[in-house]
Amino acid sequence: MDPLSSIRSLVPGLQGMPLPKVAEDAVKQASIAPADLEQLKRINPQPALQPLGSGRDVFGEMLGNLVQGVNEKQAISKDTVNALLAGQNVPLHQAMIAMEEASVSFQLMVEVRNKLLESYQELMRMQV
């Protein structure tokens, strides 16, 4: 049994219509009139696309920001712990939180590096 003929038996409106006519009617019903399309463009205009630069710059900038953020958290942690050890008025919990933030951000950076290295190695193993 042909699948298209079984569809015709299930849908009563399709039974006497040739299949190309059915497809043509579906396209007509699904298409948007040009006047409606212009009205939609006025409602939601598309902003002009602006070049982002090369992908290398954006990706490198993102990684640089990640490393810089980790470095800042490490410096804050070091300063907080040094202030605590020097006897300044720094609560212990604040020093612990700063150390944990630095630790977690460093672990994240290492995992990102591991995933990038893994991806690079996988690309190098691919045969051209």
DOSE-533909 format. One record per atom (N, C-alpha, C, O): y, z, x; atom name. Coordinates in steps of 0.2 Angstrom, whole numbers, plus 2048, in hexadecimal, padded with zeros to 3 digits. Layout:
<kolmis>
KOLMI  c2  c3  c1 atome
KOLMI   Y   Z   X    CA
...
</kolmis>
This chain:
<kolmis>
KOLMI  c2  c3  c1 atome
KOLMI 7FA 800 804     N
KOLMI 800 800 800    CA
KOLMI 806 800 804     C
KOLMI 807 804 809     O
KOLMI 80B 7FC 803     N
KOLMI 811 7FB 806    CA
KOLMI 816 801 805     C
KOLMI 817 803 7FF     O
KOLMI 819 805 80A     N
KOLMI 81D 80A 808    CA
KOLMI 823 809 804     C
KOLMI 825 80D 800     O
KOLMI 826 803 805     N
KOLMI 82B 801 801    CA
KOLMI 82A 800 7FA     C
KOLMI 82D 801 7F5     O
KOLMI 824 7FD 7F8     N
KOLMI 822 7FC 7F1    CA
KOLMI 820 803 7EE     C
KOLMI 821 804 7E8     O
KOLMI 81E 808 7F2     N
KOLMI 81D 80E 7EF    CA
KOLMI 823 812 7ED     C
KOLMI 823 816 7E8     O
KOLMI 828 811 7F1     N
KOLMI 82F 813 7EF    CA
KOLMI 832 810 7E9     C
KOLMI 834 814 7E5     O
KOLMI 831 80A 7E8     N
KOLMI 833 806 7E2    CA
KOLMI 830 809 7DC     C
KOLMI 833 80A 7D7     O
KOLMI 829 80B 7DD     N
KOLMI 826 80E 7D7    CA
KOLMI 828 815 7D5     C
KOLMI 828 818 7CF     O
KOLMI 82B 819 7DA     N
KOLMI 82D 820 7D9    CA
KOLMI 834 820 7D6     C
KOLMI 836 824 7D2     O
KOLMI 838 81B 7D8     N
KOLMI 83F 81B 7D6    CA
KOLMI 840 816 7D1     C
KOLMI 840 810 7D2     O
KOLMI 841 817 7CA     N
KOLMI 841 812 7C5    CA
KOLMI 847 80D 7C6     C
KOLMI 846 807 7C4     O
KOLMI 84C 80F 7C9     N
KOLMI 852 80A 7C9    CA
KOLMI 850 804 7CE     C
KOLMI 853 7FF 7CE     O
KOLMI 84C 806 7D3     N
KOLMI 84A 801 7D8    CA
KOLMI 845 7FC 7D6     C
KOLMI 844 7F7 7D9     O
KOLMI 842 7FD 7D0     N
KOLMI 83C 7F8 7CE    CA
KOLMI 83E 7F1 7CC     C
KOLMI 839 7F0 7CA     O
KOLMI 841 7EE 7CC     N
KOLMI 842 7E7 7CB    CA
KOLMI 847 7E4 7D0     C
KOLMI 849 7DE 7CF     O
KOLMI 84A 7E8 7D4     N
KOLMI 84F 7E6 7D9    CA
KOLMI 84C 7E4 7DF     C
KOLMI 847 7E7 7E2     O
KOLMI 84E 7DE 7E2     N
KOLMI 84B 7DC 7E8    CA
KOLMI 84E 7E1 7ED     C
KOLMI 854 7E4 7ED     O
KOLMI 84A 7E2 7F3     N
KOLMI 84C 7E7 7F7    CA
KOLMI 853 7E6 7FB     C
KOLMI 857 7EB 7FC     O
KOLMI 855 7E0 7FD     N
KOLMI 85B 7DF 800    CA
KOLMI 861 7E1 7FC     C
KOLMI 866 7E3 7FE     O
KOLMI 860 7E0 7F5     N
KOLMI 866 7E1 7F0    CA
KOLMI 867 7E9 7F0     C
KOLMI 86C 7EB 7F0     O
KOLMI 861 7ED 7F1     N
KOLMI 861 7F4 7F1    CA
KOLMI 865 7F6 7F7     C
KOLMI 869 7FB 7F7     O
KOLMI 863 7F3 7FD     N
KOLMI 867 7F5 803    CA
KOLMI 86E 7F4 803     C
KOLMI 872 7F7 805     O
KOLMI 870 7EE 800     N
KOLMI 877 7EC 7FF    CA
KOLMI 87B 7F1 7FB     C
KOLMI 880 7F2 7FC     O
KOLMI 878 7F3 7F5     N
KOLMI 87B 7F7 7F1    CA
KOLMI 87C 7FE 7F4     C
KOLMI 881 801 7F3     O
KOLMI 877 800 7F8     N
KOLMI 878 807 7FC    CA
KOLMI 87D 806 801     C
KOLMI 881 80B 802     O
KOLMI 87E 801 804     N
KOLMI 884 800 809    CA
KOLMI 88A 800 806     C
KOLMI 88F 803 808     O
KOLMI 88B 7FD 800     N
KOLMI 891 7FD 7FC    CA
KOLMI 893 804 7FA     C
KOLMI 899 806 7FA     O
KOLMI 88E 808 7F8     N
KOLMI 890 80E 7F5    CA
KOLMI 891 813 7FB     C
KOLMI 895 818 7FA     O
KOLMI 88F 812 801     N
KOLMI 890 816 806    CA
KOLMI 896 815 80A     C
KOLMI 899 819 80E     O
KOLMI 899 80E 809     N
KOLMI 89E 80C 80D    CA
KOLMI 8A5 80F 80B     C
KOLMI 8A5 811 805     O
KOLMI 8AA 810 80F     N
KOLMI 8B0 813 80D    CA
KOLMI 8B5 80D 80D     C
KOLMI 8B5 809 811     O
KOLMI 8B9 80D 807     N
KOLMI 8BE 807 806    CA
KOLMI 8C3 808 80B     C
KOLMI 8C5 80E 80E     O
KOLMI 8C6 802 80E     N
KOLMI 8CB 803 813    CA
KOLMI 8D1 807 811     C
KOLMI 8D4 80B 815     O
KOLMI 8D3 807 80A     N
KOLMI 8D9 80B 808    CA
KOLMI 8D7 813 809     C
KOLMI 8DB 817 80B     O
KOLMI 8D1 814 807     N
KOLMI 8CF 81B 808    CA
KOLMI 8CE 81D 80F     C
KOLMI 8D0 823 811     O
KOLMI 8CC 819 813     N
KOLMI 8CC 81A 81A    CA
KOLMI 8D3 81C 81D     C
KOLMI 8D4 820 821     O
KOLMI 8D8 818 81B     N
KOLMI 8DF 819 81D    CA
KOLMI 8E1 820 81B     C
KOLMI 8E5 823 81F     O
KOLMI 8E0 822 815     N
KOLMI 8E2 828 812    CA
KOLMI 8DE 82E 816     C
KOLMI 8E2 833 817     O
KOLMI 8D8 82D 818     N
KOLMI 8D5 832 81C    CA
KOLMI 8D8 833 823     C
KOLMI 8D9 838 826     O
KOLMI 8DA 82D 826     N
KOLMI 8DE 82D 82C    CA
KOLMI 8E4 831 82C     C
KOLMI 8E6 834 831     O
KOLMI 8E8 830 826     N
KOLMI 8EE 834 826    CA
KOLMI 8ED 83B 825     C
KOLMI 8F1 83F 827     O
KOLMI 8E7 83D 822     N
KOLMI 8E6 844 821    CA
KOLMI 8E4 847 827     C
KOLMI 8E7 84D 829     O
KOLMI 8E0 844 82B     N
KOLMI 8DD 847 832    CA
KOLMI 8DE 842 837     C
KOLMI 8DA 83E 839     O
KOLMI 8E4 841 83A     N
KOLMI 8E5 83C 83F    CA
KOLMI 8E2 83F 846     C
KOLMI 8E2 844 847     O
KOLMI 8DF 83A 849     N
KOLMI 8DC 83B 84F    CA
KOLMI 8E1 83C 855     C
KOLMI 8E5 837 856     O
KOLMI 8E1 841 859     N
KOLMI 8E5 841 85E    CA
KOLMI 8E4 83C 864     C
KOLMI 8DE 83A 864     O
KOLMI 8E9 83A 867     N
KOLMI 8E7 835 86C    CA
KOLMI 8E3 838 872     C
KOLMI 8E4 83D 874     O
KOLMI 8DE 834 874     N
KOLMI 8DA 836 879    CA
KOLMI 8DE 836 880     C
KOLMI 8E1 831 882     O
KOLMI 8DD 83C 883     N
KOLMI 8E0 83C 88A    CA
KOLMI 8DB 83D 88F     C
KOLMI 8D6 841 88E     O
KOLMI 8DC 83A 895     N
KOLMI 8D7 83A 89A    CA
KOLMI 8D6 841 89D     C
KOLMI 8DC 844 89E     O
KOLMI 8D0 844 89E     N
KOLMI 8D0 84A 8A1    CA
KOLMI 8CF 84A 8A8     C
KOLMI 8CF 850 8AB     O
KOLMI 8CF 845 8AB     N
KOLMI 8CE 844 8B2    CA
KOLMI 8C6 843 8B3     C
KOLMI 8C3 842 8AF     O
KOLMI 8C5 844 8BA     N
KOLMI 8BE 842 8BB    CA
KOLMI 8BA 849 8B9     C
KOLMI 8BC 84E 8B9     O
KOLMI 8B3 848 8B8     N
KOLMI 8AF 84D 8B6    CA
KOLMI 8AE 852 8BC     C
KOLMI 8AD 858 8BB     O
KOLMI 8AE 84F 8C2     N
KOLMI 8AD 854 8C8    CA
KOLMI 8B3 859 8C8     C
KOLMI 8B2 85F 8CA     O
KOLMI 8B9 857 8C6     N
KOLMI 8BF 85B 8C7    CA
KOLMI 8BE 861 8C2     C
KOLMI 8BF 867 8C3     O
KOLMI 8BC 85F 8BC     N
KOLMI 8BB 864 8B6    CA
KOLMI 8B6 869 8B8     C
KOLMI 8B6 86F 8B7     O
KOLMI 8B0 866 8BA     N
KOLMI 8AA 86A 8BC    CA
KOLMI 8AC 86F 8C2     C
KOLMI 8AA 875 8C2     O
KOLMI 8AF 86C 8C7     N
KOLMI 8B0 870 8CD    CA
KOLMI 8B5 875 8CB     C
KOLMI 8B5 87B 8CE     O
KOLMI 8BA 874 8C7     N
KOLMI 8BF 879 8C5    CA
KOLMI 8BC 87F 8C1     C
KOLMI 8BD 884 8C2     O
KOLMI 8B7 87D 8BD     N
KOLMI 8B3 882 8B9    CA
KOLMI 8AF 887 8BD     C
KOLMI 8AF 88D 8BD     O
KOLMI 8AC 884 8C2     N
KOLMI 8A8 888 8C7    CA
KOLMI 8AD 88C 8CB     C
KOLMI 8AB 892 8CD     O
KOLMI 8B2 889 8CD     N
KOLMI 8B7 88D 8D1    CA
KOLMI 8BA 893 8CD     C
KOLMI 8BB 898 8D0     O
KOLMI 8BB 892 8C7     N
KOLMI 8BE 897 8C3    CA
KOLMI 8B8 89D 8C2     C
KOLMI 8BA 8A3 8C2     O
KOLMI 8B2 89B 8C2     N
KOLMI 8AD 8A0 8C1    CA
KOLMI 8AC 8A4 8C7     C
KOLMI 8AC 8AA 8C7     O
KOLMI 8AD 8A1 8CD     N
KOLMI 8AC 8A4 8D3    CA
KOLMI 8B2 8A9 8D4     C
KOLMI 8B2 8AF 8D7     O
KOLMI 8B8 8A6 8D2     N
KOLMI 8BE 8AA 8D3    CA
KOLMI 8BE 8B0 8CE     C
KOLMI 8C0 8B6 8D0     O
KOLMI 8BB 8AF 8C8     N
KOLMI 8BB 8B5 8C4    CA
KOLMI 8B6 8BA 8C6     C
KOLMI 8B7 8C0 8C6     O
KOLMI 8B0 8B8 8C9     N
KOLMI 8AC 8BD 8CC    CA
KOLMI 8AF 8C1 8D2     C
KOLMI 8AE 8C7 8D3     O
KOLMI 8B3 8BD 8D6     N
KOLMI 8B6 8C0 8DC    CA
KOLMI 8BB 8C5 8D9     C
KOLMI 8BC 8CB 8DC     O
KOLMI 8BF 8C4 8D4     N
KOLMI 8C4 8C9 8D1    CA
KOLMI 8C0 8CF 8CF     C
KOLMI 8C3 8D4 8D0     O
KOLMI 8BB 8CE 8CB     N
KOLMI 8B7 8D4 8C9    CA
KOLMI 8B4 8D8 8CF     C
KOLMI 8B4 8DE 8CE     O
KOLMI 8B2 8D5 8D4     N
KOLMI 8B0 8D9 8DA    CA
KOLMI 8B5 8DC 8DD     C
KOLMI 8B5 8E2 8DF     O
KOLMI 8BB 8D9 8DD     N
KOLMI 8C1 8DD 8E0    CA
KOLMI 8C3 8E3 8DC     C
KOLMI 8C5 8E8 8DF     O
KOLMI 8C3 8E2 8D5     N
KOLMI 8C5 8E7 8D1    CA
KOLMI 8C0 8ED 8D2     C
KOLMI 8C2 8F3 8D2     O
KOLMI 8BA 8EB 8D2     N
KOLMI 8B5 8F0 8D3    CA
KOLMI 8B6 8F4 8D9     C
KOLMI 8B5 8FA 8D9     O
KOLMI 8B7 8F1 8DF     N
KOLMI 8B8 8F4 8E5    CA
KOLMI 8BE 8F8 8E5     C
KOLMI 8BE 8FE 8E8     O
KOLMI 8C3 8F6 8E2     N
KOLMI 8C9 8FA 8E2    CA
KOLMI 8C8 900 8DE     C
KOLMI 8CB 906 8DF     O
KOLMI 8C5 900 8D8     N
KOLMI 8C4 905 8D4    CA
KOLMI 8BF 90B 8D7     C
KOLMI 8C1 911 8D7     O
KOLMI 8BA 908 8DA     N
KOLMI 8B6 90D 8DE    CA
KOLMI 8B9 910 8E4     C
KOLMI 8B8 916 8E5     O
KOLMI 8BD 90D 8E7     N
KOLMI 8C1 910 8ED    CA
KOLMI 8C6 915 8EA     C
KOLMI 8C7 91A 8ED     O
KOLMI 8C9 913 8E5     N
KOLMI 8CE 918 8E2    CA
KOLMI 8CA 91E 8DF     C
KOLMI 8CD 924 8E0     O
KOLMI 8C4 91E 8DD     N
KOLMI 8C0 923 8DA    CA
KOLMI 8BE 928 8E0     C
KOLMI 8BE 92E 8E0     O
KOLMI 8BC 924 8E6     N
KOLMI 8BA 928 8EC    CA
KOLMI 8C0 92B 8EF     C
KOLMI 8BF 930 8F3     O
KOLMI 8C5 928 8EF     N
KOLMI 8CB 92B 8F2    CA
KOLMI 8CE 931 8EE     C
KOLMI 8D3 935 8F0     O
KOLMI 8CB 933 8E8     N
KOLMI 8CD 938 8E4    CA
KOLMI 8D3 937 8DF     C
KOLMI 8D6 93C 8DD     O
KOLMI 8D5 931 8DF     N
KOLMI 8DA 92F 8DA    CA
KOLMI 8D7 930 8D3     C
KOLMI 8D2 931 8D2     O
KOLMI 8DC 930 8CE     N
KOLMI 8DA 931 8C7    CA
KOLMI 8D7 92B 8C4     C
KOLMI 8DA 928 8C0     O
KOLMI 8D1 92A 8C6     N
KOLMI 8CD 924 8C3    CA
KOLMI 8C7 927 8BF     C
KOLMI 8C3 92A 8C3     O
KOLMI 8C6 926 8B9     N
KOLMI 8C0 929 8B6    CA
KOLMI 8BA 925 8B8     C
KOLMI 8BA 91F 8BA     O
KOLMI 8B5 929 8B9     N
KOLMI 8AE 927 8BB    CA
KOLMI 8AC 921 8B7     C
KOLMI 8A9 91C 8BA     O
KOLMI 8AC 921 8B0     N
KOLMI 8AA 91C 8AC    CA
KOLMI 8AD 916 8AD     C
KOLMI 8AA 910 8AD     O
KOLMI 8B4 916 8AF     N
KOLMI 8B8 910 8B0    CA
KOLMI 8B5 90C 8B7     C
KOLMI 8B4 906 8B7     O
KOLMI 8B3 910 8BC     N
KOLMI 8B1 90D 8C2    CA
KOLMI 8AA 90A 8C1     C
KOLMI 8A8 905 8C3     O
KOLMI 8A6 90E 8BD     N
KOLMI 89F 90B 8BB    CA
KOLMI 89F 905 8B7     C
KOLMI 89C 900 8B8     O
KOLMI 8A4 905 8B2     N
KOLMI 8A5 8FE 8AE    CA
KOLMI 8A7 8F9 8B3     C
KOLMI 8A4 8F3 8B2     O
KOLMI 8AC 8FA 8B7     N
KOLMI 8AE 8F5 8BC    CA
KOLMI 8A8 8F2 8C0     C
KOLMI 8A8 8EC 8C2     O
KOLMI 8A4 8F7 8C3     N
KOLMI 89F 8F5 8C7    CA
KOLMI 899 8F1 8C3     C
KOLMI 897 8EC 8C6     O
KOLMI 898 8F3 8BD     N
KOLMI 893 8EF 8B9    CA
KOLMI 896 8E8 8B7     C
KOLMI 892 8E3 8B7     O
KOLMI 89C 8E8 8B5     N
KOLMI 89F 8E1 8B4    CA
KOLMI 89F 8DC 8BA     C
KOLMI 89D 8D7 8B9     O
KOLMI 8A0 8DF 8C0     N
KOLMI 8A0 8DB 8C6    CA
KOLMI 898 8D9 8C7     C
KOLMI 897 8D3 8C9     O
KOLMI 894 8DE 8C6     N
KOLMI 88D 8DC 8C7    CA
KOLMI 88A 8D7 8C2     C
KOLMI 887 8D2 8C4     O
KOLMI 88C 8D7 8BC     N
KOLMI 88A 8D3 8B7    CA
KOLMI 88D 8CC 8B8     C
KOLMI 889 8C7 8B8     O
KOLMI 893 8CC 8BA     N
KOLMI 896 8C5 8BB    CA
KOLMI 893 8C2 8C2     C
KOLMI 893 8BC 8C2     O
KOLMI 892 8C6 8C7     N
KOLMI 88E 8C3 8CD    CA
KOLMI 888 8C0 8CB     C
KOLMI 886 8BB 8CD     O
KOLMI 884 8C4 8C7     N
KOLMI 87D 8C2 8C5    CA
KOLMI 87E 8BB 8C1     C
KOLMI 879 8B7 8C2     O
KOLMI 883 8BB 8BD     N
KOLMI 884 8B4 8B9    CA
KOLMI 885 8AF 8BD     C
KOLMI 882 8A9 8BD     O
KOLMI 889 8B0 8C2     N
KOLMI 88B 8AB 8C7    CA
KOLMI 885 8A8 8CB     C
KOLMI 884 8A2 8CC     O
KOLMI 881 8AD 8CD     N
KOLMI 87B 8AB 8D1    CA
KOLMI 876 8A7 8CC     C
KOLMI 873 8A2 8CF     O
KOLMI 875 8A9 8C6     N
KOLMI 871 8A5 8C1    CA
KOLMI 874 89E 8C0     C
KOLMI 870 899 8C0     O
KOLMI 87A 89D 8BF     N
KOLMI 87D 897 8BF    CA
KOLMI 87C 893 8C5     C
KOLMI 87A 88D 8C4     O
KOLMI 87C 896 8CB     N
KOLMI 87B 892 8D1    CA
KOLMI 873 890 8D1     C
KOLMI 872 88A 8D3     O
KOLMI 86F 895 8CF     N
KOLMI 868 893 8CF    CA
KOLMI 866 88D 8CA     C
KOLMI 862 889 8CC     O
KOLMI 869 88D 8C4     N
KOLMI 868 888 8C0    CA
KOLMI 86B 881 8C2     C
KOLMI 868 87C 8C2     O
KOLMI 871 881 8C6     N
KOLMI 874 87B 8C8    CA
KOLMI 86F 879 8CE     C
KOLMI 86E 873 8CE     O
KOLMI 86D 87D 8D2     N
KOLMI 868 87B 8D8    CA
KOLMI 862 878 8D5     C
KOLMI 85F 873 8D7     O
KOLMI 85F 87B 8D0     N
KOLMI 859 879 8CD    CA
KOLMI 85A 872 8CA     C
KOLMI 856 86E 8CA     O
KOLMI 860 871 8C6     N
KOLMI 861 86B 8C3    CA
KOLMI 862 865 8C9     C
KOLMI 85F 860 8C8     O
KOLMI 865 867 8CE     N
KOLMI 866 862 8D4    CA
KOLMI 85F 860 8D7     C
KOLMI 85E 85A 8D8     O
KOLMI 85B 865 8D8     N
KOLMI 854 864 8DA    CA
KOLMI 850 85F 8D6     C
KOLMI 84C 85B 8D8     O
KOLMI 851 861 8CF     N
KOLMI 84D 85D 8CA    CA
KOLMI 850 855 8CA     C
KOLMI 84C 851 8CA     O
KOLMI 856 855 8CB     N
KOLMI 859 84E 8CB    CA
KOLMI 856 84A 8D2     C
KOLMI 855 844 8D2     O
KOLMI 856 84E 8D7     N
KOLMI 854 84B 8DD    CA
KOLMI 84C 849 8DD     C
KOLMI 84A 844 8E1     O
KOLMI 848 84C 8D9     N
KOLMI 841 84B 8D8    CA
KOLMI 840 845 8D4     C
KOLMI 83B 842 8D4     O
KOLMI 845 843 8D0     N
KOLMI 844 83D 8CB    CA
KOLMI 843 837 8CF     C
KOLMI 847 836 8D4     O
KOLMI 83F 833 8CD     N
KOLMI 83E 82C 8D0    CA
KOLMI 843 827 8CD     C
KOLMI 843 827 8C7     O
KOLMI 845 823 8D1     N
KOLMI 84A 81E 8CE    CA
KOLMI 846 818 8CD     C
KOLMI 84A 813 8CA     O
</kolmis>
